[in-house]
Amino acid sequence: MTYDNEDCDKYVTVEVTDGNAVINKQVPFDVISFDIGSTTRGFSSVPGARKHAISTRPISELVLRIQREEEKIKSAGLKEGRVVVVGGGAAGIELALGLRARWNDLLNGKLSITLCDSGDELMPAESKACRDALNRVMLTYRIDVIHNASVEKVGQTTVNIQTSEKIGVKNQIVLEYTHCIWATGAERHQLAEDLNSQCGLEVTDRGWIVVNEYLESISHPGVFAAGDCNEIKLNGAKSPPKAGVYAVRSGPVLIENITRKLSGKKTNEFRTSE
């Protein structure tokens, strides 16, 4: 992206596929919005993850992949399933429980599910009562949990994990699987880093585009960003989590603010609590 606000020289370069040819085209803009979402943490960097695991992002592809795998179970007459879920956050927990409910009868109860969590306990920010209740649920539905786990490699049928239950003591574990779900949380999109290097667009140390309460870049007026890809600077308040509900809520505000910006009107504040 080229950005010179004083000389009104602002455009983005996009790749356009024309048959077998790829053409670079410059598109000028007055206002632009980057709503590029996020990628799944570690999915591209951990060897074998992209090739063998099923990522939770984007959610539309996750749903299709789960449906396809379910059809394969039925058509192949699979008698036993071993699911490994990488990521012990809310998404990983929900998927582990959801697959138990969805596939348990399909496999006549012969379904093992292992959740790999990088921390000491599940949902550490919640109250002890909440954590205890969650642990009881995981026990009831036979979800095995491995804490302090770091995935080193994903093979075609195995996941190599390193655990560190004690300081300085590391163990190697190899888990066999029929299905590996990658639910490790959000990681910045490479495009955000590219924009930072190309024109100095302000990003955090984790690569999130920094915007104000109006969803507009704090460094480049007229550049907006919404959803997972941004970090909202809210006068010391914490930016909302990388969750779809906040992206959905920001949509109407984003459209309104782009329209207002083009009309020279005051933009509206995005309130995460509404």
N, C-alpha and C positions, 0 to 999 in steps of 0.2 A: 504494500500500500504506500502511495505517495501522499504526503499531507503537508501543505503549506497554507495555513489559514489566512495569512496576511495577503498573499497573492491569489487566493482562491484557487490554488492549484491542488485539487484533491481528486484522486482517482484510485481505483483498485484494479489490479491485473487478475483476470480470471482465465482459467483454461476451458476452452470450448472444444468439444469433440465433434468433428465434422467427418463422418465416415470413419476412415482409419487414421485421419490426421487430427492432431491436437494443435489448436490455434490459441495463442495468447492474445487476449483482447483487453484493452484498457477501457474501463467504465468510469466516467466522471460522476461525482456525487456532491450534493450539498449536505445531506444527512445520511448516515449509514448505521446499520445495526448488526452486530455480530452475535448471533444466537446459536453458537456452534456446539453447545453442550459440553460434555466431558467424555473422557475415555475411562476404561476400567484400570485401576492402578495395578501395575505390574504385568498386565496382559500382553504387552508387546516386548517387555524386557526379560521376563522369565522364560528360559528356553522351553519350547514345546507348548507353552500355554495357548498361544494363538492358534496353533495347528490342531490341538487335541481337546481343549476345554471349551465350554459353552459360556460366553460372557453375558453378564446381566445388562450390558449396554451395547446398542440401544435396546430398550425394552420391547419394541415391536419384533426385533429379530429373536430375542429370547423366547417370546411366546411361540413363535413359529418353530424354533429349534426344539422346544419341549414337546410341541405337538408332533413334530416329525419323529422324534425319538420314541414317543409313545406308540406311534404307528409301527415303528420298527420292532418294538417289544412284542406287539400283537402279531405281526406278520412272521417274525422269526421264531415265535413260540419260546421266547426267553423265559427260563424257569427261575432265575435268580438275578438279583441286581445289587450292585455295590456302588453307592453314590458317595462321592467326595465333594463337599462344598468348601471352597476356599474363601474365607472371610467370615469373621465372627460378629459382624455388626447386625443391625436390624434386618437388612436385606438377606444376608446369609441365613440367619435364624428363620426368617419367614419362608425362605425357599426350602430349607431342610424340612420344616414342618409341613409345608405345602406338598412336597414330593412324597412324604410319608402318607399323607391323606390321599393323594392322587394315584400313586403306584403300588401301594401296599397290597390291595386286593388283586390288582392286575398281576402281581407276582406271587400270589397266595401267601403273603406274609414273609416271603424269603427275600427281604430287602434290608440291607444294612446301609446306614447313613452315618457318615463321619463329618463333623464340622471342624475345620482347622481355624483356630483363633490365634492371632498374633499376641494377644494380651494375657494377663494373669487370670482374668475372669470375664464373663460375658456382661455386656452393658454396664461398665464400671461407673458411669455417671449417674445411674439410677440408684434409688434407695435400696438398702439391704433387703427390705421386705419384697421389693420388686425382683431383685436378683435371685432371692431364694425361691420365689414363686416360679420364675423362669427356669431355674435349675430343676425344679420338680416336674415341670412340663417336659423338659428335654429328657428326663429320666422315664417319664410315663410313655413317651412316644419313641423311646429307644433311639435317641440321637446321641451318638458318642461324640464327645468334645475333646480335642487335643489343644491345650493351651500353649502359649509361647512358641507357636509354630511358624516357621518360615519355609515357604516352598522354594526349592532349589531348581527343580526340573519336573516337567510333565511329559511322560512318555505315552505311548499308545495305549497302554493298559495299567500304568503305574504312576504314582506321584511320589517324588523324593522330597522328604520333609526333614528339616533340621529343627530340633527343639532345644530349648535352653531353660530347663526348669530351675536350675541352680546357677549362680554366677560362676562363669568359667567352665561349666560342665555342659557339653553339647552332645546330643544324641541324634543319630540318623535313623529315620523311619521310612520304610517303603510301603505305601498303601496301594493295593490293587483296586481297580475301579472298572465299572462298566460305563459310568457317566461322571464327568468332572465339571462342576459348576463354578465359575469364577465370579465371586461377589465381593471383591475387595474394596469397594468404594471408589470415589471419584479421583481422577487425575486430569490435569490440564491437557487441553488439546494443543497439538504442536503449532497450530496456526496462531495461537495467542503469543507464543514465544517468537514466532516469525514476525508478527506485527511489532513486537517490542524491539527487535533488532533492526527492522526496516525503517521505522519512523519514530521509535521511542515511546510507543504507547505504554502507559503505566500498567505494570502487572505486579503482583505480589511475588514473594520469593518462591511460591509454589506455582506461579504461572497463571493466576487468575487475573482477569482484566478488572482493574480497580475503577469503580463507578461511584457516583454520589447517590443521594436518596432519590434522584430523578432518573436513575439508570443511565446517566451520561458520564462518559469518561472524565476523570478528574484532570487529565493531561491534554486531551484533545476534544475541544468543543465540537458538537455535532456528530460525535461517534458514540453510539449507544451499545450496550451489551446487557443481555438478560438471560436468566436461567443459570444452569450449572457453571457456565464459563466465567461468571463475574464474582467479584467480592465487593459487597456494598459497604461503603464507608459511612457509618451512621453515628457520627459524633461520639465515638467511643463504644457504642453498642455493638454487639456481636452480629456479624453477617449471618443470614439464615443458612441452614444446612443445605447440602447439595441434594435436594429432593424435588421430585417432579411437581409436588403441590405448589411450591413457591414459584416455579417457572410458569405454571398455569396462571397463578394469581398475578404475575407480572405482565402477562400478555396484554390485557386491556390498557394498563397504564403505559406500557411501551408504545402502543399504537397511538394513544392520545398524545403522548409527549413528542413523538416524531411529528405529528400533525401540528402541534402547537409550536414546535421549534421552527418548522418551515413557515409558519404564519407570524413568527415574531412574538408569540404570546408566552406567558409564564407557564412553565411546565409543572406537572403535579408530582407530589411526593408518593413514592411507593411504600405503603405501610405493610410490613410483613405479617402483622397480627390480624389483618382484615381478611 
